[in-house]
Amino acid sequence: MRKEEFISHNQAQTEDIGARLAQALTGGEVLALYGGLGAGKTAFTRGLARGLGITRQVTSPTFTLLHQYKGRLALNHFDVYRLSSVEEAEDIGIDEIMEADGVTVIEWPERVEELLDDRTIVIKIEGSGDEPRVLTVLWP
């Protein structure tokens, strides 16, 4: 497992880190985004989308659970915070989408960890409020 760390002092830098990481993706990847409320998970995903050539506005799918975007690679953006079980996640087809050729981003992956495997790219975002963010990327 390879580890990279980045420091972000603002939302634009968090987005830039996501855009840079997108350049390494070839399709079929699952990214598990860990971080508290307001840590920058959606900002990171916005940058990732930009790096994949997606021009649509990227917002958190908190209430819809999934937003899908088309770019160089398809982006499947899940926010599973409101799910209460892995079974609920399976009912909405998360496991099938994770196996697709696009890139799947999961916010609040703690809720579905048993669906993740050793190929998952783990991204931990630490920091809150006006603090700088530390983004740790664990590549499989």
Beta strands, then each sheet from edge to edge (+ up, - down):
strand 1: 2-8
strand 2: 30-34
strand 3: 66-69
strand 4: 75-79
strand 5: 103-107
strand 6: 121-126
strand 7: 133-139
sheet 1: 1+ 7- 6+ 2+ 5+ 4+ 3-
end
